[in-house]
Amino acid sequence: MAAKPQSDHDKRKQISIRGIAPVENVGTVKKSFNRHLHYTLVKDRNVSTPRDYYFALAHTVRDHLVGRWIRTQQYYYEIDPKRVYYLSLEFYMGRTLSNTMVNLGMQSACDEAMYQLGLDIEELEEIELDAGLGNGGLGRLAACFLDSMATLGLAAYGYGIRYDYGIFTQKLENGWQLEEPDDWLRYGNPWEKARPEYMLPINFFGRVEHHDGSAKWVDTQTIFAMPYDSPVPGYGNNTVNTLRLWSAKAPNNFDLRFFNNGEYIQAVCDRNLAENISRVLYPNDNIFEGKELRLKQEYFLVAATLQDIIRRFKSSRFGCRDSVRTSFDTFADKVAIQLNDTHPSLAIPELMRILVDIEGIDWEKAWTITVATCAYTNHTVLPEALERWPVSLLQRVLPRHLDIMYEINQRFMDLVRTKFPGDNDRLRRMSVVEEEGEKRINMAFLAIIGSHAINGVAAIHSEIIKTHTFKDFYEIFPERFQNKTNGITPRRWLLLCNPGLSDVIAEKIGETWVTQLSELRKLEPFADDENLLRQIMKVKQENKMKLAAHIQQKYNVTINPASMFDMQVKRIHEYKRQLMNCFHIITLYNRLKKDPAMKFVPRTIMIGGKAAPGYYMAKLIIKLINNVANVINNDPIIGDRLKVIYLENYRVSLAEKIIPAADLSEQISMAGTEASGTGNMKFQLNGALTIGTLDGANVEMREEMGADNIFIFGMTVEEVEELDKRGYVPRVYYEKNAELRQVMDQINTGYFSPENPDLFKDIFNSLMHTDRFRLLADFESYVECQDKVSELFKDQMAWAKKCLYNIAASGKFSSDRTIGDYARDIWGVEPTNIKLPAPHEKADPDTI
């Protein structure tokens, strides 16, 4: 069924979902492009580099955003809606150019204009560096949410930090991960606009003075937060929201003594220390590291953002910088603050500080306003990921906030006492101040107490936080706990990254699915339409051949495009069990070595993802996978029946290339550990089948598509608990399963590391002694399930039918649905399908 990749000429002959660009639009784009090359970049065609052409195109596209951006903000000031503020330490945006062209409906005009100028738009798109301001799922979710909030016409703002260095660039050297800094701003960022006029002071350190029942934070060190705004366009509605990222700037007021004692130069150099706050993203995913710099980053974000929110609340009408509102009675009616995990949870004591210390509001009223304004999303149940800041650190860096947190806790303890008199153990368990060992503040507890809504990110995860993680709090505040299953934006994750499949779908059911993803259900009646199934498989084959060419060029490994593309791409963590995938790879290898003539369904297994730099076991797992790949890929007996590729430096732009080419998606975390997952949804939407445990959103995916269309294996959450109660002994599984034992022994004795036989002993010992994530217990079920996958893959039409059912069942997992639920259930705002007038259209007085 292998299809020849289409030439650019053939592609141009097709009428796609993007339509044909009108001639006048193409002319405008060309004129604007040449103007930017000349006036913005100060180049002519003789000396321009490909990067210059990218920048000229980016500025051309940005020009089309600006009028819409200004008009959107004018509209918000005029109608004065309730505004939603999404606070996150991470926004994993990826590239902006293609996404902007898609959302503004100008991709075909730009494509044709570049073609007429003799340029390849795909080559220009490849030049853009990813905005890698996130580690993984949490940061990418924030980016998808921004897209959906703009598409749903919500007056929403993203607030984060403009890190000079994003998530590190992963290099593989001799199979080991090495980290290199991600200097993503090296060439400048054409999408951002600095706003020095809104620079704000942020205080640290100092001490607290108490006078007549009021407190004052004095003798602080001040640094400044400079905002940089990036546009966030909605799809086809002329709405452009704002992502505001803060950058740290040192104050200019030097102590004049420096001029006298010759330390002026040192003083200027020391400015760097203040600006280090926004220098680099912490590269830890699901691991808490209690570092002073991280605490400063978290406070820097919330302090700058809350000042901005209050400024905007007070001067609510357009063009007016003077205070209009002086009463905070309506604050929670006009402001919703969503805390993306506990990282921005200092917003709660900071808002209390502003309301009580600065605005002079009494504690009870201030607390009512704070709780009604803030809401908290929990993203993980792993205990090592929960933030617990040492009191000694808070006392030094944020002394006033520590006082406020003590007061919040004291009042909460009084509430618990009244509800559960005499239950001292409950008081100990629920106290925000942890007294065991080093005294710490539990930020998740603080976020729950200070928020009117707490949500998990998949149905099973929301149940776990109610029945286990935060059970005590659920008993006190049952009405606060909700579920909001995560979603992904179909614009980036289907329309942009898989135009071939988008066209096939649009031809069959129209284009409304782009903003109403549930419309994909209309594909189900065509499940027996062989012609449609062949079209879906043809697109998949083209995507696979494109990826195979990319892998050949990048890794110099030839892979078989007719083989099953089996993919696991996500952060490397023991709970995600990339190691189990690796064990399956070795099992397949052992079977082929034992019987080279056996019937075997060819597979190309691709694993990608970054490990936290200090996470020893995760980095050892990467090394093992690479060593296994090296043995298998160079074994002539195996040939192209089995290949293993480690995808170096997995990031958003690479995900856009590989997800459309996947046949099988691996979502194999131990049940009860993955909060939701969103990669699983991206693969499903692009017509890959899933092998997974009943964990995170996999549970709901199975509900949506039917159990026959997903490969489920392994223990459930209840079975894991049952096993733990009985007492888990990994050795039992090792001894009873011959294939597992062979794999474990090969790792232990250096089969994959002959130059250093002890290299992987720590993996063996960890599994034999603790096996925290129950890999050995699930292994047999996993391998049996993989055998079923191979069996089905032999019947391509049966496989294609299941692909179609997967695509058709993706509607629930749109971030538009997720954001609609947040808006109605938590923020108290209603999504709108109002289309604002385009910049060249006259504004309707009823609309603006």
C-alpha angles and dihedrals in degrees: 000000000000111000126204112249110252121249119239088252092056091047091054091055091061123091103224137186088270091065129215117303116240112243094241091055091053091050092050092051092050092049092048092046092053091045091054093045088054105036105024100036097025093222138122128211092267096064103023118121125209087259090057089054090050091051092047090052092045091052090047091054091043090056088063090053099050100070091046091046094053092043092050092053091046089052092052092050091049098049094033096211127183104278125220119215117197109198117196135155086213135051110170096194103162115192122351107194101074093039092052093048091050094048093046092046094236102113096106092048091051092044092052094043092053090046091054090049090053095251130127109230092202090058090050092049089053091059094065113099118227116254091233099185094143143057102225140295099007094052095042091049089056089053093049089048092054090053092050095045090055092044090051091050096242119158091239135155129195115215123194145125125288097225113199087214121036128195108331122264108250117225122183115217117180087339095306123116115244122186124224124183116262103229093186094161094054094110096032129258115262093193100061131080119201114225106198090164088070096049111142135200119243122195131213137175117001126114140270124252120197121207125172094336095314127104131219127195106217143170091034129161111241130210128169133243114215115198123223115192125209123188120243109198122203119222113272097328101096090237114137117184128189135251106197116197121188124223123195117241127183117237117255099222104106119191103253091222088075089069091056101047097042098248095117093108091050090049091055090047090050090061085081090067092061092046093052088086092083096030102102143010114239104246096215122118117188092352123101117216113185098215124155092229091055091050089051091050091052094049092042090058097048097040093052093042096049092050088052094046092051093046089053092045092052097045098041102158122083119266094011120116093173119097112267102168118052099166121077093203091106096040096108090046091057103033133054119181119196116196110210098214121321095299092096095035091113082080087084098060090035093055089047090051092052095046096044105031101032107024094037097230117154118254099251094050092044090051092050090052093046095050092045091051103044130070128178131215116202115210106179143031096196106118093217090059097056114103115242112170120203111247090223090061094046091047090058101038103032108015096162092050091052089055090051092048090051089051093048090050094047092054091045091051088053089054092049090049092054092049096041107024115196095010098126094163089059090052090053093048094048101041115119085214109070111207100184112103112334110012109253142174115234104219096193090057090048091050092051094048093046099045132077092210132035119185139185120211103236131027095252092046092050089052092050093053090050096046101033123003098044100011094136092052092047088057090056100037106024092153092060097061119091141157124237110176111215123249142189131229111257090206095068098025100050115002095046103031099037109034092159094059091041090057093048090051094044091051090055104039107009129248105287090100089077089077099016103047093177086073086080086081085079087075092067096081087059094059090114095042100115092192092057092045090052090050091052091049091046091055090047090051092050090051090049093051091049090051091045089055090049091050092047090052096043104036101019090232119133112219130189109247090201090060122095110270102221112187139189113173122166141097112312108250132144092240091058087057103218081158091067089053088051090051090053090050090053090047091055089048092050091050092052092047091050093049112015091178095056121123104260133177104226116241136188108198117200123189123181139167144103128262123216105262093241097044102106099184094048091052091048089053090054089051091049093051090050093048091049089049090051093054096044099042091052098045109107091201090062097047115168094330092094126022130167123203126185105208105221120221098004109204140147096282091050091048088056089058101044105037095066089053098051123114097179129030119203114215099161108147118143108271110267098027108080108071094206118313121215100200086072089061094048092053092047093051090052094052103261120138119234131231108192153130125260091268135122116340092344086086092058093040088059090049091052099045101030127253092269092066100055131055108233122183141157138041124328122229089264092050091050089052091047091051091050091051091052090047120258116242110183093191091068091065092044091055099045100046113067095193092050092047091052092051093047092048092049090054092045097048098045101255088145095036107040091160089059111019093184094053097105099031090109090061091050093047094046091054095043095048107034113353088187093190096046097240094155092049092055098037099092093048090047094053093047090051091049089054088056089051091054091047092053093046089065088067101061096184093051088048091049091051091056089047089056092050089051093052092045091052095052097091096095091056097063113119085224088069091045093050091045087057093048090048096052101034103035113015098038096228131120123230114238134207093204110140110215116221115266116248093260093050124086112254115249106233089219091056100041 
